[in-house]
Every structure is written in C-alpha cells, then in structure tokens.
Amino acid sequence: MPGYAWLPVLLIGLIFGIAQHFAGTAVHRMLTASGMPTWIREHPYTVAAPPYAVLMVAMGLLINVVVRRMARHAAAARA
C-alpha cells in the first residue's frame, strides 16, 4: 500500500481542481452581486482557492497518517 500512497492524494487534487473550476464561476457571480471590494470581485480565485488548499493539505496529512499506520500494522503482522 505505501507504494501507492500518492494515488489518493492525486485523485483528491483532481477532484478539488474540478470543483474549483466549476465553483469559480458561482463564486464570481456571488461576489459581483455583493458589496465586496473591487480586488476581491476581480480576483475571485483569491477568495475561493485558500479553502481548497487547506482541505487538500488536511487530506494529504490524513492519508499520510493512515498509510503509515497501515504499514506499521503490516510490519508488525510479519514479525
């Protein structure tokens, strides 16, 4: 399993990238209609990207912990 630990991270990154692509337009419309400052309205990805980045890092850390525990349990079972 540890050899394929990068695969879930890649899949989650792709899912968040696709979500960002489709949510960007909705966020832009929402910010344009609101009374947000001009720099936020003109750069909606500045507002939308940090939550995705935080979730991506959190998921990566979670996957890291799970894979390390699985590897430890597998090593203990062999011993």
PDB file of N, CA, C and O in Angstrom, chain B, residues numbered from 101:
ATOM      1  N   MET B 101       0.807  -1.222   0.000  1.00  0.00           N
ATOM      2  CA  MET B 101       0.000   0.000   0.000  1.00  0.00           C
ATOM      3  C   MET B 101       0.848   1.283   0.000  1.00  0.00           C
ATOM      4  O   MET B 101       0.504   2.212  -0.730  1.00  0.00           O
ATOM      5  N   PRO B 102       1.936   1.382   0.779  1.00  0.00           N
ATOM      6  CA  PRO B 102       2.681   2.643   0.779  1.00  0.00           C
ATOM      7  C   PRO B 102       3.205   3.051  -0.590  1.00  0.00           C
ATOM      8  O   PRO B 102       3.405   4.240  -0.834  1.00  0.00           O
ATOM      9  N   GLY B 103       3.433   2.095  -1.491  1.00  0.00           N
ATOM     10  CA  GLY B 103       3.891   2.436  -2.827  1.00  0.00           C
ATOM     11  C   GLY B 103       2.850   3.209  -3.625  1.00  0.00           C
ATOM     12  O   GLY B 103       3.190   3.961  -4.539  1.00  0.00           O
ATOM     13  N   TYR B 104       1.598   3.024  -3.280  1.00  0.00           N
ATOM     14  CA  TYR B 104       0.516   3.708  -3.982  1.00  0.00           C
ATOM     15  C   TYR B 104      -0.109   4.826  -3.154  1.00  0.00           C
ATOM     16  O   TYR B 104      -1.224   5.258  -3.448  1.00  0.00           O
ATOM     17  N   ALA B 105       0.585   5.297  -2.130  1.00  0.00           N
ATOM     18  CA  ALA B 105       0.044   6.332  -1.244  1.00  0.00           C
ATOM     19  C   ALA B 105      -0.185   7.642  -1.974  1.00  0.00           C
ATOM     20  O   ALA B 105      -0.999   8.451  -1.530  1.00  0.00           O
ATOM     21  N   TRP B 106       0.508   7.876  -3.080  1.00  0.00           N
ATOM     22  CA  TRP B 106       0.358   9.121  -3.841  1.00  0.00           C
ATOM     23  C   TRP B 106      -0.950   9.142  -4.615  1.00  0.00           C
ATOM     24  O   TRP B 106      -1.447  10.218  -4.947  1.00  0.00           O
ATOM     25  N   LEU B 107      -1.526   7.968  -4.914  1.00  0.00           N
ATOM     26  CA  LEU B 107      -2.723   7.910  -5.749  1.00  0.00           C
ATOM     27  C   LEU B 107      -3.930   8.627  -5.132  1.00  0.00           C
ATOM     28  O   LEU B 107      -4.565   9.418  -5.829  1.00  0.00           O
ATOM     29  N   PRO B 108      -4.281   8.390  -3.856  1.00  0.00           N
ATOM     30  CA  PRO B 108      -5.412   9.139  -3.283  1.00  0.00           C
ATOM     31  C   PRO B 108      -5.174  10.641  -3.256  1.00  0.00           C
ATOM     32  O   PRO B 108      -6.101  11.424  -3.464  1.00  0.00           O
ATOM     33  N   VAL B 109      -3.932  11.046  -3.000  1.00  0.00           N
ATOM     34  CA  VAL B 109      -3.628  12.483  -2.992  1.00  0.00           C
ATOM     35  C   VAL B 109      -3.852  13.072  -4.380  1.00  0.00           C
ATOM     36  O   VAL B 109      -4.411  14.160  -4.516  1.00  0.00           O
ATOM     37  N   LEU B 110      -3.416  12.354  -5.406  1.00  0.00           N
ATOM     38  CA  LEU B 110      -3.628  12.809  -6.774  1.00  0.00           C
ATOM     39  C   LEU B 110      -5.118  12.896  -7.106  1.00  0.00           C
ATOM     40  O   LEU B 110      -5.569  13.877  -7.697  1.00  0.00           O
ATOM     41  N   LEU B 111      -5.876  11.875  -6.729  1.00  0.00           N
ATOM     42  CA  LEU B 111      -7.314  11.879  -7.011  1.00  0.00           C
ATOM     43  C   LEU B 111      -8.030  13.008  -6.281  1.00  0.00           C
ATOM     44  O   LEU B 111      -8.901  13.666  -6.850  1.00  0.00           O
ATOM     45  N   ILE B 112      -7.667  13.232  -5.035  1.00  0.00           N
ATOM     46  CA  ILE B 112      -8.291  14.320  -4.278  1.00  0.00           C
ATOM     47  C   ILE B 112      -7.922  15.659  -4.897  1.00  0.00           C
ATOM     48  O   ILE B 112      -8.760  16.557  -4.982  1.00  0.00           O
ATOM     49  N   GLY B 113      -6.679  15.800  -5.328  1.00  0.00           N
ATOM     50  CA  GLY B 113      -6.274  17.038  -6.001  1.00  0.00           C
ATOM     51  C   GLY B 113      -7.069  17.277  -7.272  1.00  0.00           C
ATOM     52  O   GLY B 113      -7.486  18.402  -7.546  1.00  0.00           O
ATOM     53  N   LEU B 114      -7.280  16.228  -8.045  1.00  0.00           N
ATOM     54  CA  LEU B 114      -8.088  16.361  -9.265  1.00  0.00           C
ATOM     55  C   LEU B 114      -9.532  16.733  -8.943  1.00  0.00           C
ATOM     56  O   LEU B 114     -10.123  17.580  -9.612  1.00  0.00           O
ATOM     57  N   ILE B 115     -10.091  16.108  -7.931  1.00  0.00           N
ATOM     58  CA  ILE B 115     -11.478  16.409  -7.546  1.00  0.00           C
ATOM     59  C   ILE B 115     -11.599  17.865  -7.096  1.00  0.00           C
ATOM     60  O   ILE B 115     -12.534  18.560  -7.495  1.00  0.00           O
ATOM     61  N   PHE B 116     -10.661  18.330  -6.271  1.00  0.00           N
ATOM     62  CA  PHE B 116     -10.713  19.719  -5.824  1.00  0.00           C
ATOM     63  C   PHE B 116     -10.463  20.684  -6.980  1.00  0.00           C
ATOM     64  O   PHE B 116     -11.054  21.763  -7.025  1.00  0.00           O
ATOM     65  N   GLY B 117      -9.600  20.305  -7.906  1.00  0.00           N
ATOM     66  CA  GLY B 117      -9.376  21.149  -9.076  1.00  0.00           C
ATOM     67  C   GLY B 117     -10.623  21.293  -9.930  1.00  0.00           C
ATOM     68  O   GLY B 117     -10.943  22.387 -10.396  1.00  0.00           O
ATOM     69  N   ILE B 118     -11.324  20.188 -10.133  1.00  0.00           N
ATOM     70  CA  ILE B 118     -12.574  20.230 -10.899  1.00  0.00           C
ATOM     71  C   ILE B 118     -13.623  21.046 -10.151  1.00  0.00           C
ATOM     72  O   ILE B 118     -14.331  21.856 -10.750  1.00  0.00           O
ATOM     73  N   ALA B 119     -13.720  20.833  -8.848  1.00  0.00           N
ATOM     74  CA  ALA B 119     -14.677  21.614  -8.053  1.00  0.00           C
ATOM     75  C   ALA B 119     -14.339  23.099  -8.114  1.00  0.00           C
ATOM     76  O   ALA B 119     -15.233  23.937  -8.227  1.00  0.00           O
ATOM     77  N   GLN B 120     -13.058  23.424  -8.039  1.00  0.00           N
ATOM     78  CA  GLN B 120     -12.634  24.825  -8.123  1.00  0.00           C
ATOM     79  C   GLN B 120     -13.008  25.415  -9.476  1.00  0.00           C
ATOM     80  O   GLN B 120     -13.440  26.564  -9.564  1.00  0.00           O
ATOM     81  N   HIS B 121     -12.840  24.627 -10.521  1.00  0.00           N
ATOM     82  CA  HIS B 121     -13.167  25.102 -11.869  1.00  0.00           C
ATOM     83  C   HIS B 121     -14.648  25.472 -11.977  1.00  0.00           C
ATOM     84  O   HIS B 121     -14.992  26.523 -12.517  1.00  0.00           O
ATOM     85  N   PHE B 122     -15.509  24.614 -11.467  1.00  0.00           N
ATOM     86  CA  PHE B 122     -16.942  24.875 -11.579  1.00  0.00           C
ATOM     87  C   PHE B 122     -17.448  25.857 -10.523  1.00  0.00           C
ATOM     88  O   PHE B 122     -18.390  26.608 -10.780  1.00  0.00           O
ATOM     89  N   ALA B 123     -16.834  25.859  -9.342  1.00  0.00           N
ATOM     90  CA  ALA B 123     -17.275  26.766  -8.280  1.00  0.00           C
ATOM     91  C   ALA B 123     -16.779  28.184  -8.511  1.00  0.00           C
ATOM     92  O   ALA B 123     -17.364  29.135  -7.991  1.00  0.00           O
ATOM     93  N   GLY B 124     -15.709  28.341  -9.283  1.00  0.00           N
ATOM     94  CA  GLY B 124     -15.147  29.672  -9.518  1.00  0.00           C
ATOM     95  C   GLY B 124     -16.147  30.627 -10.133  1.00  0.00           C
ATOM     96  O   GLY B 124     -16.219  31.792  -9.742  1.00  0.00           O
ATOM     97  N   THR B 125     -16.918  30.143 -11.092  1.00  0.00           N
ATOM     98  CA  THR B 125     -17.926  30.991 -11.739  1.00  0.00           C
ATOM     99  C   THR B 125     -19.013  31.396 -10.754  1.00  0.00           C
ATOM    100  O   THR B 125     -19.425  32.555 -10.719  1.00  0.00           O
ATOM    101  N   ALA B 126     -19.475  30.442  -9.954  1.00  0.00           N
ATOM    102  CA  ALA B 126     -20.512  30.742  -8.969  1.00  0.00           C
ATOM    103  C   ALA B 126     -20.003  31.725  -7.924  1.00  0.00           C
ATOM    104  O   ALA B 126     -20.723  32.638  -7.520  1.00  0.00           O
ATOM    105  N   VAL B 127     -18.763  31.538  -7.489  1.00  0.00           N
ATOM    106  CA  VAL B 127     -18.178  32.462  -6.514  1.00  0.00           C
ATOM    107  C   VAL B 127     -18.050  33.849  -7.130  1.00  0.00           C
ATOM    108  O   VAL B 127     -18.320  34.849  -6.464  1.00  0.00           O
ATOM    109  N   HIS B 128     -17.647  33.918  -8.381  1.00  0.00           N
ATOM    110  CA  HIS B 128     -17.517  35.205  -9.063  1.00  0.00           C
ATOM    111  C   HIS B 128     -18.869  35.920  -9.128  1.00  0.00           C
ATOM    112  O   HIS B 128     -18.950  37.118  -8.856  1.00  0.00           O
ATOM    113  N   ARG B 129     -19.918  35.197  -9.482  1.00  0.00           N
ATOM    114  CA  ARG B 129     -21.261  35.806  -9.537  1.00  0.00           C
ATOM    115  C   ARG B 129     -21.699  36.297  -8.164  1.00  0.00           C
ATOM    116  O   ARG B 129     -22.257  37.386  -8.033  1.00  0.00           O
ATOM    117  N   MET B 130     -21.441  35.482  -7.139  1.00  0.00           N
ATOM    118  CA  MET B 130     -21.842  35.856  -5.785  1.00  0.00           C
ATOM    119  C   MET B 130     -21.094  37.110  -5.327  1.00  0.00           C
ATOM    120  O   MET B 130     -21.689  38.009  -4.733  1.00  0.00           O
ATOM    121  N   LEU B 131     -19.792  37.166  -5.605  1.00  0.00           N
ATOM    122  CA  LEU B 131     -19.001  38.310  -5.172  1.00  0.00           C
ATOM    123  C   LEU B 131     -19.339  39.565  -5.969  1.00  0.00           C
ATOM    124  O   LEU B 131     -19.285  40.672  -5.433  1.00  0.00           O
ATOM    125  N   THR B 132     -19.687  39.403  -7.237  1.00  0.00           N
ATOM    126  CA  THR B 132     -20.044  40.553  -8.061  1.00  0.00           C
ATOM    127  C   THR B 132     -21.336  41.194  -7.554  1.00  0.00           C
ATOM    128  O   THR B 132     -21.475  42.417  -7.552  1.00  0.00           O
ATOM    129  N   ALA B 133     -22.275  40.354  -7.126  1.00  0.00           N
ATOM    130  CA  ALA B 133     -23.550  40.866  -6.636  1.00  0.00           C
ATOM    131  C   ALA B 133     -23.439  41.460  -5.233  1.00  0.00           C
ATOM    132  O   ALA B 133     -24.282  42.261  -4.829  1.00  0.00           O
ATOM    133  N   SER B 134     -22.411  41.075  -4.496  1.00  0.00           N
ATOM    134  CA  SER B 134     -22.272  41.582  -3.131  1.00  0.00           C
ATOM    135  C   SER B 134     -21.514  42.895  -3.127  1.00  0.00           C
ATOM    136  O   SER B 134     -21.078  43.378  -4.172  1.00  0.00           O
ATOM    137  N   GLY B 135     -21.364  43.456  -1.969  1.00  0.00           N
ATOM    138  CA  GLY B 135     -20.653  44.721  -1.832  1.00  0.00           C
ATOM    139  C   GLY B 135     -19.182  44.534  -1.506  1.00  0.00           C
ATOM    140  O   GLY B 135     -18.599  45.340  -0.781  1.00  0.00           O
ATOM    141  N   MET B 136     -18.579  43.481  -2.033  1.00  0.00           N
ATOM    142  CA  MET B 136     -17.169  43.200  -1.762  1.00  0.00           C
ATOM    143  C   MET B 136     -16.273  44.245  -2.407  1.00  0.00           C
ATOM    144  O   MET B 136     -16.670  44.898  -3.372  1.00  0.00           O
ATOM    145  N   PRO B 137     -15.065  44.405  -1.877  1.00  0.00           N
ATOM    146  CA  PRO B 137     -14.109  45.322  -2.506  1.00  0.00           C
ATOM    147  C   PRO B 137     -13.793  44.890  -3.944  1.00  0.00           C
ATOM    148  O   PRO B 137     -13.964  43.725  -4.305  1.00  0.00           O
ATOM    149  N   THR B 138     -13.342  45.825  -4.737  1.00  0.00           N
ATOM    150  CA  THR B 138     -13.083  45.572  -6.153  1.00  0.00           C
ATOM    151  C   THR B 138     -12.040  44.484  -6.362  1.00  0.00           C
ATOM    152  O   THR B 138     -12.209  43.643  -7.246  1.00  0.00           O
ATOM    153  N   TRP B 139     -10.963  44.473  -5.572  1.00  0.00           N
ATOM    154  CA  TRP B 139      -9.911  43.475  -5.787  1.00  0.00           C
ATOM    155  C   TRP B 139     -10.428  42.066  -5.578  1.00  0.00           C
ATOM    156  O   TRP B 139      -9.951  41.140  -6.234  1.00  0.00           O
ATOM    157  N   ILE B 140     -11.397  41.873  -4.678  1.00  0.00           N
ATOM    158  CA  ILE B 140     -11.979  40.543  -4.472  1.00  0.00           C
ATOM    159  C   ILE B 140     -12.888  40.184  -5.635  1.00  0.00           C
ATOM    160  O   ILE B 140     -12.875  39.047  -6.108  1.00  0.00           O
ATOM    161  N   ARG B 141     -13.676  41.144  -6.098  1.00  0.00           N
ATOM    162  CA  ARG B 141     -14.573  40.868  -7.229  1.00  0.00           C
ATOM    163  C   ARG B 141     -13.792  40.558  -8.497  1.00  0.00           C
ATOM    164  O   ARG B 141     -14.218  39.728  -9.299  1.00  0.00           O
ATOM    165  N   GLU B 142     -12.656  41.216  -8.685  1.00  0.00           N
ATOM    166  CA  GLU B 142     -11.871  40.994  -9.895  1.00  0.00           C
ATOM    167  C   GLU B 142     -11.013  39.738  -9.827  1.00  0.00           C
ATOM    168  O   GLU B 142     -10.585  39.229 -10.863  1.00  0.00           O
ATOM    169  N   HIS B 143     -10.756  39.233  -8.633  1.00  0.00           N
ATOM    170  CA  HIS B 143      -9.927  38.036  -8.456  1.00  0.00           C
ATOM    171  C   HIS B 143     -10.637  37.032  -7.546  1.00  0.00           C
ATOM    172  O   HIS B 143     -10.210  36.821  -6.411  1.00  0.00           O
ATOM    173  N   PRO B 144     -11.715  36.414  -8.033  1.00  0.00           N
ATOM    174  CA  PRO B 144     -12.477  35.516  -7.148  1.00  0.00           C
ATOM    175  C   PRO B 144     -11.695  34.291  -6.709  1.00  0.00           C
ATOM    176  O   PRO B 144     -12.001  33.712  -5.667  1.00  0.00           O
ATOM    177  N   TYR B 145     -10.689  33.879  -7.481  1.00  0.00           N
ATOM    178  CA  TYR B 145      -9.912  32.704  -7.077  1.00  0.00           C
ATOM    179  C   TYR B 145      -9.069  32.987  -5.852  1.00  0.00           C
ATOM    180  O   TYR B 145      -8.691  32.062  -5.134  1.00  0.00           O
ATOM    181  N   THR B 146      -8.767  34.260  -5.600  1.00  0.00           N
ATOM    182  CA  THR B 146      -8.048  34.620  -4.387  1.00  0.00           C
ATOM    183  C   THR B 146      -8.880  34.258  -3.161  1.00  0.00           C
ATOM    184  O   THR B 146      -8.336  33.880  -2.124  1.00  0.00           O
ATOM    185  N   VAL B 147     -10.189  34.375  -3.284  1.00  0.00           N
ATOM    186  CA  VAL B 147     -11.093  34.056  -2.178  1.00  0.00           C
ATOM    187  C   VAL B 147     -11.403  32.562  -2.150  1.00  0.00           C
ATOM    188  O   VAL B 147     -11.485  31.968  -1.075  1.00  0.00           O
ATOM    189  N   ALA B 148     -11.574  31.952  -3.315  1.00  0.00           N
ATOM    190  CA  ALA B 148     -12.011  30.561  -3.375  1.00  0.00           C
ATOM    191  C   ALA B 148     -10.873  29.557  -3.187  1.00  0.00           C
ATOM    192  O   ALA B 148     -11.120  28.447  -2.716  1.00  0.00           O
ATOM    193  N   ALA B 149      -9.646  29.907  -3.537  1.00  0.00           N
ATOM    194  CA  ALA B 149      -8.549  28.940  -3.504  1.00  0.00           C
ATOM    195  C   ALA B 149      -8.072  28.555  -2.099  1.00  0.00           C
ATOM    196  O   ALA B 149      -7.797  27.375  -1.884  1.00  0.00           O
ATOM    197  N   PRO B 150      -7.954  29.468  -1.132  1.00  0.00           N
ATOM    198  CA  PRO B 150      -7.433  29.053   0.179  1.00  0.00           C
ATOM    199  C   PRO B 150      -8.211  27.932   0.866  1.00  0.00           C
ATOM    200  O   PRO B 150      -7.580  27.033   1.422  1.00  0.00           O
ATOM    201  N   PRO B 151      -9.563  27.935   0.860  1.00  0.00           N
ATOM    202  CA  PRO B 151     -10.241  26.787   1.485  1.00  0.00           C
ATOM    203  C   PRO B 151      -9.890  25.461   0.810  1.00  0.00           C
ATOM    204  O   PRO B 151      -9.715  24.446   1.485  1.00  0.00           O
ATOM    205  N   TYR B 152      -9.788  25.470  -0.513  1.00  0.00           N
ATOM    206  CA  TYR B 152      -9.406  24.247  -1.212  1.00  0.00           C
ATOM    207  C   TYR B 152      -7.988  23.839  -0.845  1.00  0.00           C
ATOM    208  O   TYR B 152      -7.715  22.651  -0.668  1.00  0.00           O
ATOM    209  N   ALA B 153      -7.097  24.785  -0.731  1.00  0.00           N
ATOM    210  CA  ALA B 153      -5.710  24.476  -0.366  1.00  0.00           C
ATOM    211  C   ALA B 153      -5.637  23.888   1.032  1.00  0.00           C
ATOM    212  O   ALA B 153      -4.911  22.921   1.261  1.00  0.00           O
ATOM    213  N   VAL B 154      -6.375  24.458   1.958  1.00  0.00           N
ATOM    214  CA  VAL B 154      -6.378  23.943   3.336  1.00  0.00           C
ATOM    215  C   VAL B 154      -6.939  22.522   3.372  1.00  0.00           C
ATOM    216  O   VAL B 154      -6.381  21.648   4.035  1.00  0.00           O
ATOM    217  N   LEU B 155      -8.041  22.294   2.658  1.00  0.00           N
ATOM    218  CA  LEU B 155      -8.614  20.949   2.621  1.00  0.00           C
ATOM    219  C   LEU B 155      -7.654  19.958   1.975  1.00  0.00           C
ATOM    220  O   LEU B 155      -7.544  18.817   2.424  1.00  0.00           O
ATOM    221  N   MET B 156      -6.971  20.380   0.945  1.00  0.00           N
ATOM    222  CA  MET B 156      -6.022  19.494   0.267  1.00  0.00           C
ATOM    223  C   MET B 156      -4.873  19.101   1.193  1.00  0.00           C
ATOM    224  O   MET B 156      -4.489  17.933   1.239  1.00  0.00           O
ATOM    225  N   VAL B 157      -4.328  20.052   1.919  1.00  0.00           N
ATOM    226  CA  VAL B 157      -3.238  19.754   2.854  1.00  0.00           C
ATOM    227  C   VAL B 157      -3.751  18.847   3.973  1.00  0.00           C
ATOM    228  O   VAL B 157      -3.068  17.900   4.363  1.00  0.00           O
ATOM    229  N   ALA B 158      -4.941  19.127   4.489  1.00  0.00           N
ATOM    230  CA  ALA B 158      -5.510  18.294   5.557  1.00  0.00           C
ATOM    231  C   ALA B 158      -5.725  16.862   5.075  1.00  0.00           C
ATOM    232  O   ALA B 158      -5.420  15.913   5.798  1.00  0.00           O
ATOM    233  N   MET B 159      -6.245  16.699   3.867  1.00  0.00           N
ATOM    234  CA  MET B 159      -6.456  15.351   3.335  1.00  0.00           C
ATOM    235  C   MET B 159      -5.118  14.649   3.119  1.00  0.00           C
ATOM    236  O   MET B 159      -5.003  13.454   3.393  1.00  0.00           O
ATOM    237  N   GLY B 160      -4.125  15.354   2.644  1.00  0.00           N
ATOM    238  CA  GLY B 160      -2.797  14.761   2.464  1.00  0.00           C
ATOM    239  C   GLY B 160      -2.215  14.285   3.781  1.00  0.00           C
ATOM    240  O   GLY B 160      -1.642  13.198   3.854  1.00  0.00           O
ATOM    241  N   LEU B 161      -2.358  15.094   4.823  1.00  0.00           N
ATOM    242  CA  LEU B 161      -1.856  14.701   6.140  1.00  0.00           C
ATOM    243  C   LEU B 161      -2.617  13.491   6.685  1.00  0.00           C
ATOM    244  O   LEU B 161      -2.019  12.594   7.277  1.00  0.00           O
ATOM    245  N   LEU B 162      -3.917  13.471   6.486  1.00  0.00           N
ATOM    246  CA  LEU B 162      -4.733  12.343   6.931  1.00  0.00           C
ATOM    247  C   LEU B 162      -4.334  11.064   6.205  1.00  0.00           C
ATOM    248  O   LEU B 162      -4.194  10.010   6.826  1.00  0.00           O
ATOM    249  N   ILE B 163      -4.152  11.156   4.903  1.00  0.00           N
ATOM    250  CA  ILE B 163      -3.736   9.984   4.132  1.00  0.00           C
ATOM    251  C   ILE B 163      -2.363   9.517   4.590  1.00  0.00           C
ATOM    252  O   ILE B 163      -2.116   8.314   4.676  1.00  0.00           O
ATOM    253  N   ASN B 164      -1.472  10.448   4.883  1.00  0.00           N
ATOM    254  CA  ASN B 164      -0.143  10.096   5.366  1.00  0.00           C
ATOM    255  C   ASN B 164      -0.227   9.307   6.670  1.00  0.00           C
ATOM    256  O   ASN B 164       0.455   8.294   6.827  1.00  0.00           O
ATOM    257  N   VAL B 165      -1.049   9.759   7.596  1.00  0.00           N
ATOM    258  CA  VAL B 165      -1.196   9.074   8.880  1.00  0.00           C
ATOM    259  C   VAL B 165      -1.767   7.675   8.674  1.00  0.00           C
ATOM    260  O   VAL B 165      -1.279   6.710   9.263  1.00  0.00           O
ATOM    261  N   VAL B 166      -2.790   7.562   7.847  1.00  0.00           N
ATOM    262  CA  VAL B 166      -3.434   6.262   7.623  1.00  0.00           C
ATOM    263  C   VAL B 166      -2.456   5.284   6.969  1.00  0.00           C
ATOM    264  O   VAL B 166      -2.369   4.128   7.384  1.00  0.00           O
ATOM    265  N   VAL B 167      -1.731   5.730   5.965  1.00  0.00           N
ATOM    266  CA  VAL B 167      -0.795   4.841   5.269  1.00  0.00           C
ATOM    267  C   VAL B 167       0.336   4.412   6.199  1.00  0.00           C
ATOM    268  O   VAL B 167       0.756   3.255   6.167  1.00  0.00           O
ATOM    269  N   ARG B 168       0.827   5.320   7.018  1.00  0.00           N
ATOM    270  CA  ARG B 168       1.894   4.951   7.959  1.00  0.00           C
ATOM    271  C   ARG B 168       1.400   3.924   8.981  1.00  0.00           C
ATOM    272  O   ARG B 168       2.128   2.990   9.320  1.00  0.00           O
ATOM    273  N   ARG B 169       0.176   4.088   9.470  1.00  0.00           N
ATOM    274  CA  ARG B 169      -0.363   3.114  10.424  1.00  0.00           C
ATOM    275  C   ARG B 169      -0.570   1.758   9.765  1.00  0.00           C
ATOM    276  O   ARG B 169      -0.301   0.720  10.370  1.00  0.00           O
ATOM    277  N   MET B 170      -1.051   1.769   8.522  1.00  0.00           N
ATOM    278  CA  MET B 170      -1.229   0.505   7.811  1.00  0.00           C
ATOM    279  C   MET B 170       0.108  -0.198   7.604  1.00  0.00           C
ATOM    280  O   MET B 170       0.201  -1.417   7.747  1.00  0.00           O
ATOM    281  N   ALA B 171       1.139   0.570   7.269  1.00  0.00           N
ATOM    282  CA  ALA B 171       2.465  -0.011   7.074  1.00  0.00           C
ATOM    283  C   ALA B 171       3.008  -0.570   8.384  1.00  0.00           C
ATOM    284  O   ALA B 171       3.625  -1.634   8.397  1.00  0.00           O
ATOM    285  N   ARG B 172       2.780   0.144   9.488  1.00  0.00           N
ATOM    286  CA  ARG B 172       3.233  -0.338  10.798  1.00  0.00           C
ATOM    287  C   ARG B 172       2.532  -1.632  11.178  1.00  0.00           C
ATOM    288  O   ARG B 172       3.165  -2.561  11.678  1.00  0.00           O
ATOM    289  N   HIS B 173       1.218  -1.697  10.941  1.00  0.00           N
ATOM    290  CA  HIS B 173       0.464  -2.913  11.259  1.00  0.00           C
ATOM    291  C   HIS B 173       0.908  -4.081  10.381  1.00  0.00           C
ATOM    292  O   HIS B 173       1.000  -5.215  10.851  1.00  0.00           O
ATOM    293  N   ALA B 174       1.181  -3.805   9.117  1.00  0.00           N
ATOM    294  CA  ALA B 174       1.653  -4.865   8.216  1.00  0.00           C
ATOM    295  C   ALA B 174       3.018  -5.376   8.655  1.00  0.00           C
ATOM    296  O   ALA B 174       3.273  -6.580   8.618  1.00  0.00           O
ATOM    297  N   ALA B 175       3.899  -4.467   9.070  1.00  0.00           N
ATOM    298  CA  ALA B 175       5.230  -4.873   9.527  1.00  0.00           C
ATOM    299  C   ALA B 175       5.141  -5.673  10.820  1.00  0.00           C
ATOM    300  O   ALA B 175       5.888  -6.633  11.005  1.00  0.00           O
ATOM    301  N   ALA B 176       4.235  -5.287  11.718  1.00  0.00           N
ATOM    302  CA  ALA B 176       4.059  -5.999  12.974  1.00  0.00           C
ATOM    303  C   ALA B 176       3.471  -7.394  12.729  1.00  0.00           C
ATOM    304  O   ALA B 176       3.811  -8.338  13.443  1.00  0.00           O
ATOM    305  N   ALA B 177       2.604  -7.532  11.742  1.00  0.00           N
ATOM    306  CA  ALA B 177       1.992  -8.827  11.435  1.00  0.00           C
ATOM    307  C   ALA B 177       3.024  -9.781  10.844  1.00  0.00           C
ATOM    308  O   ALA B 177       2.946 -10.988  11.073  1.00  0.00           O
ATOM    309  N   ARG B 178       3.983  -9.264  10.093  1.00  0.00           N
ATOM    310  CA  ARG B 178       5.033 -10.097   9.513  1.00  0.00           C
ATOM    311  C   ARG B 178       6.040 -10.563  10.557  1.00  0.00           C
ATOM    312  O   ARG B 178       6.644 -11.628  10.425  1.00  0.00           O
ATOM    313  N   ALA B 179       6.209  -9.754  11.590  1.00  0.00           N
ATOM    314  CA  ALA B 179       7.242 -10.073  12.599  1.00  0.00           C
ATOM    315  C   ALA B 179       6.798 -11.115  13.583  1.00  0.00           C
ATOM    316  O   ALA B 179       7.558 -11.479  14.481  1.00  0.00           O
TER     317      ALA B 179
END
